[in-house]
Amino acid sequence: MAPAEDDHEGHDIVVHLDELLRQRGMTVTELAQRVGVTNVNLSVLKNGRAKAIRFTTLTRICEVLQCQPGDLLSYRKP
């Protein structure tokens, strides 16, 4: 389901973390532990409320989920 218009916090980037976690049978808690971030920070990203992401965090997420940044993030035209 696409996020509501008010949910994108002033940007047009869509985060597909829910889908990747579901495909891999992994929880947010497990991913957070393996990446080395808090559940809260990962949930902020997952819910599309993050204003930024460190490349080191993005790298670890991609390593753990065995994906590319483009699998995790996409641009939604306004």
N, CA, C and O atoms as a printed pandas DataFrame, in Angstrom:
     atom_number atom_name residue_name chain_id  residue_number  x_coord  y_coord  z_coord
0              1         N          MET        A               1    0.845   -1.175    0.000
1              2        CA          MET        A               1    0.000    0.000    0.000
2              3         C          MET        A               1    0.887    1.232    0.000
3              4         O          MET        A               1    1.842    1.299    0.774
4              5         N          ALA        A               2    0.596    2.200   -0.842
5              6        CA          ALA        A               2    1.375    3.433   -0.924
6              7         C          ALA        A               2    1.085    4.317    0.280
7              8         O          ALA        A               2   -0.048    4.360    0.760
8              9         N          PRO        A               3    2.116    5.034    0.781
9             10        CA          PRO        A               3    1.894    5.908    1.921
10            11         C          PRO        A               3    0.972    7.062    1.564
11            12         O          PRO        A               3    0.935    7.507    0.417
12            13         N          ALA        A               4    0.238    7.536    2.539
13            14        CA          ALA        A               4   -0.624    8.693    2.335
14            15         C          ALA        A               4    0.234    9.904    2.033
15            16         O          ALA        A               4    1.403    9.947    2.417
16            17         N          GLU        A               5   -0.325   10.882    1.354
17            18        CA          GLU        A               5    0.399   12.069    0.946
18            19         C          GLU        A               5    1.080   12.766    2.125
19            20         O          GLU        A               5    2.188   13.281    1.977
20            21         N          ASP        A               6    0.432   12.789    3.293
21            22        CA          ASP        A               6    0.995   13.456    4.463
22            23         C          ASP        A               6    2.138   12.682    5.096
23            24         O          ASP        A               6    2.847   13.231    5.940
24            25         N          ASP        A               7    2.341   11.427    4.717
25            26        CA          ASP        A               7    3.320   10.572    5.372
26            27         C          ASP        A               7    4.737   10.720    4.838
27            28         O          ASP        A               7    5.649   10.093    5.377
28            29         N          HIS        A               8    4.959   11.517    3.806
29            30        CA          HIS        A               8    6.296   11.511    3.227
30            31         C          HIS        A               8    7.207   12.611    3.752
31            32         O          HIS        A               8    8.288   12.818    3.200
32            33         N          GLU        A               9    6.806   13.319    4.797
33            34        CA          GLU        A               9    7.702   14.213    5.537
34            35         C          GLU        A               9    8.477   15.174    4.646
35            36         O          GLU        A               9    9.642   15.448    4.932
36            37         N          GLY        A              10    7.883   15.694    3.584
37            38        CA          GLY        A              10    8.546   16.690    2.754
38            39         C          GLY        A              10    9.529   16.133    1.739
39            40         O          GLY        A              10   10.289   16.899    1.146
40            41         N          HIS        A              11    9.539   14.843    1.522
41            42        CA          HIS        A              11   10.406   14.254    0.506
42            43         C          HIS        A              11    9.610   13.232   -0.290
43            44         O          HIS        A              11    8.501   12.855    0.089
44            45         N          ASP        A              12   10.181   12.798   -1.378
45            46        CA          ASP        A              12    9.500   11.866   -2.277
46            47         C          ASP        A              12   10.258   10.542   -2.408
47            48         O          ASP        A              12   10.229    9.904   -3.460
48            49         N          ILE        A              13   10.932   10.138   -1.338
49            50        CA          ILE        A              13   11.639    8.865   -1.302
50            51         C          ILE        A              13   10.756    7.845   -0.585
51            52         O          ILE        A              13   10.231    8.114    0.495
52            53         N          VAL        A              14   10.601    6.689   -1.191
53            54        CA          VAL        A              14    9.798    5.614   -0.611
54            55         C          VAL        A              14   10.760    4.530   -0.120
55            56         O          VAL        A              14   11.673    4.125   -0.840
56            57         N          VAL        A              15   10.545    4.066    1.112
57            58        CA          VAL        A              15   11.382    3.027    1.707
58            59         C          VAL        A              15   10.638    1.694    1.632
59            60         O          VAL        A              15    9.484    1.596    2.048
60            61         N          HIS        A              16   11.296    0.690    1.108
61            62        CA          HIS        A              16   10.681   -0.624    0.891
62            63         C          HIS        A              16   11.166   -1.657    1.907
63            64         O          HIS        A              16   11.221   -2.848    1.603
64            65         N          LEU        A              17   11.513   -1.210    3.101
65            66        CA          LEU        A              17   12.072   -2.102    4.105
66            67         C          LEU        A              17   11.085   -3.185    4.528
67            68         O          LEU        A              17   11.481   -4.335    4.717
68            69         N          ASP        A              18    9.807   -2.837    4.681
69            70        CA          ASP        A              18    8.794   -3.835    5.046
70            71         C          ASP        A              18    8.797   -5.005    4.071
71            72         O          ASP        A              18    8.782   -6.167    4.478
72            73         N          GLU        A              19    8.817   -4.686    2.777
73            74        CA          GLU        A              19    8.772   -5.727    1.750
74            75         C          GLU        A              19   10.020   -6.612    1.806
75            76         O          GLU        A              19    9.927   -7.835    1.707
76            77         N          LEU        A              20   11.196   -5.977    1.967
77            78        CA          LEU        A              20   12.433   -6.749    2.017
78            79         C          LEU        A              20   12.474   -7.650    3.248
79            80         O          LEU        A              20   12.900   -8.801    3.168
80            81         N          LEU        A              21   12.028   -7.120    4.387
81            82        CA          LEU        A              21   11.994   -7.939    5.601
82            83         C          LEU        A              21   11.040   -9.117    5.437
83            84         O          LEU        A              21   11.363  -10.243    5.818
84            85         N          ARG        A              22    9.879   -8.858    4.878
85            86        CA          ARG        A              22    8.886   -9.923    4.666
86            87         C          ARG        A              22    9.457  -10.996    3.737
87            88         O          ARG        A              22    9.314  -12.189    4.006
88            89         N          GLN        A              23   10.097  -10.581    2.652
89            90        CA          GLN        A              23   10.670  -11.539    1.700
90            91         C          GLN        A              23   11.745  -12.420    2.337
91            92         O          GLN        A              23   11.935  -13.571    1.946
92            93         N          ARG        A              24   12.441  -11.858    3.326
93            94        CA          ARG        A              24   13.539  -12.587    3.943
94            95         C          ARG        A              24   13.158  -13.238    5.270
95            96         O          ARG        A              24   13.992  -13.873    5.916
96            97         N          GLY        A              25   11.897  -13.079    5.677
97            98        CA          GLY        A              25   11.429  -13.672    6.922
98            99         C          GLY        A              25   12.162  -13.138    8.143
99           100         O          GLY        A              25   12.456  -13.882    9.078
100          101         N          MET        A              26   12.452  -11.846    8.127
101          102        CA          MET        A              26   13.243  -11.227    9.186
102          103         C          MET        A              26   12.415  -10.149    9.878
103          104         O          MET        A              26   11.576   -9.506    9.248
104          105         N          THR        A              27   12.650   -9.955   11.164
105          106        CA          THR        A              27   11.958   -8.911   11.912
106          107         C          THR        A              27   12.813   -7.648   11.955
107          108         O          THR        A              27   14.015   -7.682   11.689
108          109         N          VAL        A              28   12.171   -6.539   12.296
109          110        CA          VAL        A              28   12.884   -5.280   12.477
110          111         C          VAL        A              28   13.914   -5.431   13.589
111          112         O          VAL        A              28   15.034   -4.933   13.477
112          113         N          THR        A              29   13.537   -6.113   14.654
113          114        CA          THR        A              29   14.450   -6.314   15.788
114          115         C          THR        A              29   15.699   -7.076   15.367
115          116         O          THR        A              29   16.814   -6.702   15.729
116          117         N          GLU        A              30   15.511   -8.141   14.605
117          118        CA          GLU        A              30   16.662   -8.921   14.132
118          119         C          GLU        A              30   17.553   -8.085   13.228
119          120         O          GLU        A              30   18.775   -8.108   13.371
120          121         N          LEU        A              31   16.960   -7.353   12.305
121          122        CA          LEU        A              31   17.745   -6.509   11.406
122          123         C          LEU        A              31   18.494   -5.439   12.193
123          124         O          LEU        A              31   19.676   -5.205   11.940
124          125         N          ALA        A              32   17.833   -4.794   13.134
125          126        CA          ALA        A              32   18.470   -3.758   13.940
126          127         C          ALA        A              32   19.693   -4.309   14.667
127          128         O          ALA        A              32   20.742   -3.666   14.700
128          129         N          GLN        A              33   19.557   -5.490   15.245
129          130        CA          GLN        A              33   20.680   -6.116   15.960
130          131         C          GLN        A              33   21.835   -6.417   15.009
131          132         O          GLN        A              33   22.997   -6.168   15.331
132          133         N          ARG        A              34   21.508   -6.950   13.847
133          134        CA          ARG        A              34   22.552   -7.334   12.889
134          135         C          ARG        A              34   23.221   -6.124   12.248
135          136         O          ARG        A              34   24.399   -6.178   11.893
136          137         N          VAL        A              35   22.464   -5.021   12.097
137          138        CA          VAL        A              35   23.017   -3.805   11.491
138          139         C          VAL        A              35   23.773   -2.980   12.531
139          140         O          VAL        A              35   24.738   -2.290   12.202
140          141         N          GLY        A              36   23.327   -3.057   13.795
141          142        CA          GLY        A              36   23.971   -2.280   14.846
142          143         C          GLY        A              36   23.329   -0.923   15.076
143          144         O          GLY        A              36   24.003    0.041   15.439
144          145         N          VAL        A              37   22.010   -0.854   14.860
145          146        CA          VAL        A              37   21.242    0.368   15.139
146          147         C          VAL        A              37   20.102    0.011   16.077
147          148         O          VAL        A              37   19.815   -1.165   16.302
148          149         N          THR        A              38   19.455    1.029   16.622
149          150        CA          THR        A              38   18.332    0.767   17.518
150          151         C          THR        A              38   17.081    0.422   16.721
151          152         O          THR        A              38   16.954    0.782   15.550
152          153         N          ASN        A              39   16.164   -0.279   17.372
153          154        CA          ASN        A              39   14.862   -0.569   16.754
154          155         C          ASN        A              39   14.162    0.728   16.376
155          156         O          ASN        A              39   13.543    0.821   15.316
156          157         N          VAL        A              40   14.261    1.728   17.244
157          158        CA          VAL        A              40   13.596    3.008   16.999
158          159         C          VAL        A              40   14.121    3.641   15.718
159          160         O          VAL        A              40   13.334    4.077   14.878
160          161         N          ASN        A              41   15.440    3.697   15.559
161          162        CA          ASN        A              41   16.003    4.303   14.346
162          163         C          ASN        A              41   15.602    3.539   13.095
163          164         O          ASN        A              41   15.305    4.142   12.064
164          165         N          LEU        A              42   15.593    2.234   13.182
165          166        CA          LEU        A              42   15.198    1.432   12.028
166          167         C          LEU        A              42   13.714    1.608   11.732
167          168         O          LEU        A              42   13.317    1.637   10.567
168          169         N          SER        A              43   12.894    1.724   12.764
169          170        CA          SER        A              43   11.455    1.948   12.568
170          171         C          SER        A              43   11.186    3.301   11.924
171          172         O          SER        A              43   10.286    3.426   11.093
172          173         N          VAL        A              44   11.961    4.314   12.303
173          174        CA          VAL        A              44   11.823    5.636   11.679
174          175         C          VAL        A              44   12.100    5.527   10.187
175          176         O          VAL        A              44   11.376    6.103    9.375
176          177         N          LEU        A              45   13.138    4.795    9.824
177          178        CA          LEU        A              45   13.451    4.579    8.412
178          179         C          LEU        A              45   12.339    3.787    7.738
179          180         O          LEU        A              45   11.868    4.159    6.664
180          181         N          LYS        A              46   11.924    2.701    8.366
181          182        CA          LYS        A              46   10.906    1.811    7.796
182          183         C          LYS        A              46    9.597    2.539    7.524
183          184         O          LYS        A              46    8.923    2.269    6.530
184          185         N          ASN        A              47    9.243    3.457    8.406
185          186        CA          ASN        A              47    7.989    4.186    8.266
186          187         C          ASN        A              47    8.094    5.429    7.381
187          188         O          ASN        A              47    7.135    6.190    7.260
188          189         N          GLY        A              48    9.254    5.630    6.768
189          190        CA          GLY        A              48    9.427    6.746    5.840
190          191         C          GLY        A              48    9.561    8.091    6.522
191          192         O          GLY        A              48    9.337    9.125    5.893
192          193         N          ARG        A              49    9.920    8.101    7.793
193          194        CA          ARG        A              49   10.028    9.364    8.530
194          195         C          ARG        A              49   11.468    9.830    8.710
195          196         O          ARG        A              49   11.710   10.886    9.295
196          197         N          ALA        A              50   12.416    9.055    8.216
197          198        CA          ALA        A              50   13.826    9.439    8.342
198          199         C          ALA        A              50   14.113   10.616    7.417
199          200         O          ALA        A              50   13.610   10.677    6.296
200          201         N          LYS        A              51   14.920   11.539    7.896
201          202        CA          LYS        A              51   15.324   12.678    7.086
202          203         C          LYS        A              51   16.661   12.418    6.406
203          204         O          LYS        A              51   17.037   13.118    5.466
204          205         N          ALA        A              52   17.375   11.408    6.887
205          206        CA          ALA        A              52   18.686   11.061    6.327
206          207         C          ALA        A              52   19.035    9.638    6.753
207          208         O          ALA        A              52   18.441    9.080    7.676
208          209         N          ILE        A              53   20.011    9.070    6.057
209          210        CA          ILE        A              53   20.558    7.768    6.451
210          211         C          ILE        A              53   22.058    7.816    6.193
211          212         O          ILE        A              53   22.503    8.285    5.145
212          213         N          ARG        A              54   22.821    7.335    7.141
213          214        CA          ARG        A              54   24.275    7.272    6.966
214          215         C          ARG        A              54   24.601    6.186    5.944
215          216         O          ARG        A              54   23.957    5.138    5.910
216          217         N          PHE        A              55   25.600    6.448    5.119
217          218        CA          PHE        A              55   26.017    5.444    4.148
218          219         C          PHE        A              55   26.499    4.179    4.842
219          220         O          PHE        A              55   26.323    3.084    4.308
220          221         N          THR        A              56   27.103    4.305    6.024
221          222        CA          THR        A              56   27.545    3.110    6.745
222          223         C          THR        A              56   26.349    2.256    7.153
223          224         O          THR        A              56   26.412    1.028    7.091
224          225         N          THR        A              57   25.258    2.904    7.571
225          226        CA          THR        A              57   24.040    2.170    7.932
226          227         C          THR        A              57   23.411    1.552    6.696
227          228         O          THR        A              57   22.997    0.393    6.720
228          229         N          LEU        A              58   23.337    2.317    5.617
229          230        CA          LEU        A              58   22.790    1.803    4.365
230          231         C          LEU        A              58   23.611    0.607    3.879
231          232         O          LEU        A              58   23.051   -0.384    3.410
232          233         N          THR        A              59   24.917    0.702    3.991
233          234        CA          THR        A              59   25.798   -0.400    3.598
234          235         C          THR        A              59   25.499   -1.653    4.403
235          236         O          THR        A              59   25.365   -2.739    3.839
236          237         N          ARG        A              60   25.392   -1.509    5.724
237          238        CA          ARG        A              60   25.120   -2.670    6.581
238          239         C          ARG        A              60   23.755   -3.276    6.279
239          240         O          ARG        A              60   23.618   -4.499    6.229
240          241         N          ILE        A              61   22.736   -2.425    6.075
241          242        CA          ILE        A              61   21.403   -2.941    5.734
242          243         C          ILE        A              61   21.487   -3.763    4.444
243          244         O          ILE        A              61   20.939   -4.863    4.362
244          245         N          CYS        A              62   22.176   -3.219    3.443
245          246        CA          CYS        A              62   22.304   -3.929    2.167
246          247         C          CYS        A              62   23.085   -5.230    2.327
247          248         O          CYS        A              62   22.749   -6.233    1.697
248          249         N          GLU        A              63   24.124   -5.223    3.163
249          250        CA          GLU        A              63   24.887   -6.452    3.403
250          251         C          GLU        A              63   24.004   -7.510    4.059
251          252         O          GLU        A              63   23.966   -8.660    3.621
252          253         N          VAL        A              64   23.294   -7.107    5.114
253          254        CA          VAL        A              64   22.472   -8.065    5.859
254          255         C          VAL        A              64   21.317   -8.580    5.016
255          256         O          VAL        A              64   21.024   -9.776    5.030
256          257         N          LEU        A              65   20.659   -7.688    4.281
257          258        CA          LEU        A              65   19.503   -8.092    3.478
258          259         C          LEU        A              65   19.898   -8.606    2.092
259          260         O          LEU        A              65   19.045   -9.045    1.321
260          261         N          GLN        A              66   21.201   -8.548    1.780
261          262        CA          GLN        A              66   21.715   -8.965    0.480
262          263         C          GLN        A              66   20.925   -8.302   -0.650
263          264         O          GLN        A              66   20.337   -8.960   -1.508
264          265         N          CYS        A              67   20.940   -6.964   -0.607
265          266        CA          CYS        A              67   20.208   -6.190   -1.606
266          267         C          CYS        A              67   21.046   -4.993   -2.042
267          268         O          CYS        A              67   22.133   -4.755   -1.516
268          269         N          GLN        A              68   20.535   -4.262   -2.991
269          270        CA          GLN        A              68   21.141   -3.029   -3.461
270          271         C          GLN        A              68   20.361   -1.847   -2.878
271          272         O          GLN        A              68   19.194   -2.008   -2.521
272          273         N          PRO        A              69   20.984   -0.653   -2.771
273          274        CA          PRO        A              69   20.258    0.513   -2.264
274          275         C          PRO        A              69   18.956    0.778   -3.029
275          276         O          PRO        A              69   17.967    1.213   -2.439
276          277         N          GLY        A              70   18.955    0.519   -4.325
277          278        CA          GLY        A              70   17.758    0.715   -5.140
278          279         C          GLY        A              70   16.634   -0.260   -4.822
279          280         O          GLY        A              70   15.480   -0.007   -5.169
280          281         N          ASP        A              71   16.955   -1.371   -4.165
281          282        CA          ASP        A              71   15.925   -2.305   -3.711
282          283         C          ASP        A              71   15.240   -1.765   -2.465
283          284         O          ASP        A              71   14.080   -2.077   -2.196
284          285         N          LEU        A              72   15.969   -0.955   -1.709
285          286        CA          LEU        A              72   15.498   -0.429   -0.439
286          287         C          LEU        A              72   14.771    0.915   -0.598
287          288         O          LEU        A              72   13.795    1.186    0.100
288          289         N          LEU        A              73   15.259    1.746   -1.521
289          290        CA          LEU        A              73   14.750    3.101   -1.698
290          291         C          LEU        A              73   14.334    3.340   -3.145
291          292         O          LEU        A              73   14.967    2.836   -4.073
292          293         N          SER        A              74   13.272    4.108   -3.328
293          294        CA          SER        A              74   12.901    4.538   -4.664
294          295         C          SER        A              74   12.357    5.961   -4.590
295          296         O          SER        A              74   11.972    6.441   -3.524
296          297         N          TYR        A              75   12.335    6.621   -5.738
297          298        CA          TYR        A              75   11.857    7.991   -5.850
298          299         C          TYR        A              75   10.440    7.982   -6.381
299          300         O          TYR        A              75   10.158    7.355   -7.402
300          301         N          ARG        A              76    9.548    8.673   -5.695
301          302        CA          ARG        A              76    8.155    8.795   -6.121
302          303         C          ARG        A              76    7.981   10.182   -6.706
303          304         O          ARG        A              76    8.203   11.182   -6.023
304          305         N          LYS        A              77    7.585   10.246   -7.967
305          306        CA          LYS        A              77    7.352   11.552   -8.590
306          307         C          LYS        A              77    6.177   12.238   -7.907
307          308         O          LYS        A              77    5.140   11.616   -7.679
308          309         N          PRO        A              78    6.335   13.517   -7.580
309          310        CA          PRO        A              78    5.238   14.251   -6.914
310          311         C          PRO        A              78    4.025   14.427   -7.815
311          312         O          PRO        A              78    3.029   15.020   -7.400
